[in-house]
Amino acid sequence: MSTLAATKEVSTGAATAPRVDLKLEVVVIPVSDIDRAKAFYTGLGWRLDADFVNGDAFRVVQFTPPGSLGSIHFGKGLTSAAPGSQNLYLVVSDIEAARAALIARGADVSEVFHRAAVGGPAIPGVDPERRTYNSFAIFRDPDGNSWLLQEITTRLPGRVDSGDTAYSSAGELEAALLRAATAHGEHEKRDGGRHDVNWPAWYAEYMVAERAGRPLPQ
């Protein structure tokens, strides 16, 4: 079979195969002191899911950040990576509130910064226009594994399935409702200040569009 024919066969098979969900569940982070890391993440208020030991050669500890569908593993016999070499993202709906909450739990979080353009230099403070994806802060665990906080309020188009409007926590839902309320206030101003009796439908349309990265209602 020629290379071209083989490529067509693979492509055809991939195109007709049913989609199978592949959900990223766990990321392994390398640490040098398991109990110290466990105390740190417990202090952050992350949920301890498991601490399994199998002899002297294996131990796995799992934590899940509040509102997250993904978790972290650390322990013994899991990775050969150097302790402190992992760099991870935590998405938040309010960068200042998230930073304050982490500091209150003992994390050493950097000042908030933003970038004028993707890949550009860090500029102190939150994004002046509070653009989604544009405000950041960093903290590290005792080994130096870094966590980058990124404020995301509206997803890029196509980033989320158009029918998926789930919120992972009450706080995230509350923040979305507040943004919808603020936007709806501007909507009523543009409409001559008249009370919009259909505000629930407007809120729903706004929140679904925001989550899916579609144009927002005006």
C-alpha positions in Angstrom: 0.0 0.0 0.0 1.4 3.4 -0.9 2.0 6.1 1.8 -0.8 8.2 0.2 -3.3 5.4 0.3 -2.4 4.6 3.9 -2.9 8.2 4.9 -6.3 8.3 3.2 -7.3 5.1 5.0 -6.3 6.5 8.4 -8.0 9.8 7.7 -11.2 8.1 6.6 -11.2 5.9 9.6 -10.7 8.9 12.0 -13.4 10.8 10.3 -16.0 8.1 10.7 -15.0 6.9 14.2 -17.3 7.9 17.0 -16.0 10.6 19.3 -14.7 9.4 22.6 -14.4 11.8 25.5 -10.8 12.1 26.9 -11.0 13.9 30.2 -7.8 15.2 31.7 -8.2 14.0 35.3 -4.9 14.2 37.1 -1.5 16.0 36.8 1.5 14.6 38.7 3.7 17.2 40.5 7.2 16.3 41.7 7.9 17.0 45.4 10.8 16.2 47.7 8.9 16.0 51.0 5.5 14.3 50.7 4.2 15.3 54.1 5.3 18.9 53.8 3.5 19.1 50.4 0.4 17.5 51.9 0.4 20.0 54.8 0.8 22.9 52.3 -2.1 21.9 50.0 -4.3 21.0 53.1 -3.6 24.5 54.3 -4.8 26.0 51.0 -8.2 24.3 51.6 -7.9 21.8 48.7 -9.8 18.6 49.1 -7.7 15.6 50.1 -9.0 12.7 48.0 -6.6 9.9 48.8 -3.3 9.0 50.5 -2.4 5.4 49.4 0.8 3.6 50.5 2.1 0.3 49.0 5.2 -0.7 50.8 8.3 1.5 50.9 8.5 2.2 47.2 5.1 3.7 46.4 2.8 6.4 47.8 0.2 8.6 46.1 -1.5 11.6 47.5 -4.4 13.3 45.6 -5.7 16.8 46.1 -8.4 18.6 44.2 -8.6 22.5 44.1 -12.0 24.0 45.0 -14.4 23.9 42.1 -11.9 22.0 39.9 -12.7 18.8 37.8 -9.0 18.0 37.7 -6.7 16.9 40.5 -3.0 16.6 41.4 -1.0 13.6 42.4 2.3 13.7 44.3 4.2 11.0 46.3 6.8 8.3 45.8 7.3 6.1 42.7 5.2 8.4 40.5 7.7 10.5 38.5 11.4 11.0 37.8 11.0 14.7 37.3 13.0 17.1 39.5 11.0 18.5 42.5 9.7 21.9 41.7 9.8 21.6 37.9 6.1 21.6 37.3 4.3 24.8 36.0 0.5 24.8 36.2 -2.5 27.1 35.6 -5.4 27.8 37.9 -8.3 29.5 36.2 -10.3 32.0 38.4 -13.2 34.3 37.8 -11.9 37.1 40.1 -8.1 37.4 40.3 -8.2 39.8 43.2 -10.6 37.7 45.3 -8.6 34.5 44.5 -5.3 36.1 45.5 -6.7 37.4 48.8 -8.2 34.0 49.6 -4.9 32.2 49.0 -2.9 34.7 51.0 -5.3 34.3 53.9 -4.5 30.6 53.8 -0.7 31.1 53.9 0.3 31.1 50.3 2.9 33.7 49.1 1.1 35.1 46.1 2.7 37.7 43.8 1.1 41.0 43.0 -1.4 40.9 40.2 0.0 41.7 36.7 -1.3 41.8 33.2 0.0 41.9 29.6 -0.9 44.4 27.0 -0.5 41.7 24.3 -0.1 37.9 24.3 3.5 37.1 25.2 4.2 40.7 26.0 6.0 41.9 29.2 4.3 41.8 32.5 2.7 45.1 33.6 1.8 45.6 37.3 -1.9 45.6 38.2 -5.0 44.0 36.8 -5.8 44.6 33.2 -7.3 48.2 33.0 -10.2 47.0 30.8 -10.5 43.8 32.8 -10.2 41.8 29.6 -10.6 38.0 30.0 -7.4 35.9 30.0 -5.3 39.0 30.7 -4.8 39.3 34.5 -2.4 37.0 36.4 -0.7 36.2 39.7 1.7 33.4 40.7 2.4 31.4 43.8 4.6 28.3 44.5 4.5 25.3 46.7 7.4 24.5 49.1 9.3 22.7 46.4 8.9 25.5 43.9 6.2 24.0 41.6 4.5 27.2 40.3 0.8 27.9 40.0 -0.2 30.7 37.6 -3.6 32.2 38.4 -5.4 33.5 35.3 -8.6 35.4 35.4 -11.1 34.1 32.7 -14.6 35.5 32.6 -15.5 34.9 28.9 -14.1 31.9 27.0 -12.6 32.2 23.5 -15.0 31.0 20.7 -15.0 27.3 20.4 -13.2 26.8 23.7 -16.4 25.4 25.4 -19.1 23.3 23.8 -22.0 25.6 22.8 -24.5 23.7 24.9 -22.3 23.4 28.0 -23.1 26.2 30.5 -22.0 24.4 33.7 -20.4 26.2 36.6 -18.0 24.4 38.9 -18.8 26.2 42.1 -21.3 28.5 43.8 -18.7 31.3 43.8 -18.2 30.9 40.0 -21.9 31.0 39.4 -22.3 34.1 41.7 -19.5 35.9 39.8 -21.2 35.1 36.5 -24.6 36.4 37.8 -22.9 39.7 38.9 -21.4 40.2 35.5 -24.8 39.5 33.9 -26.4 42.0 36.3 -23.9 44.7 35.5 -24.3 44.2 31.8 -28.1 44.1 32.1 -28.0 47.5 33.9 -26.2 49.0 30.9 -28.8 47.3 28.6 -31.6 49.0 30.5 -29.8 52.4 30.3 -29.6 52.0 26.5 -33.3 51.2 26.5 -34.2 54.5 28.2 -34.0 53.3 31.7 -37.1 51.2 31.5 -37.4 48.1 33.7 -36.9 44.9 31.6 -39.6 42.5 32.8 -37.8 39.8 30.7 -34.6 40.1 32.6 -34.4 36.4 33.5 -34.3 35.5 29.8 -31.7 38.2 29.2 -29.5 36.9 32.0 -29.8 33.4 30.7 -28.9 34.4 27.2 -25.9 36.5 28.4 -24.5 33.7 30.7 -24.8 31.0 28.0 -23.1 33.3 25.4 -20.4 34.3 27.8 -19.6 30.7 28.7 -19.5 29.6 25.1 -17.5 32.6 23.8 -20.3 33.8 21.6 -21.2 37.5 21.0 -22.9 38.9 24.1 -26.4 40.4 24.0 -26.6 44.2 24.1 
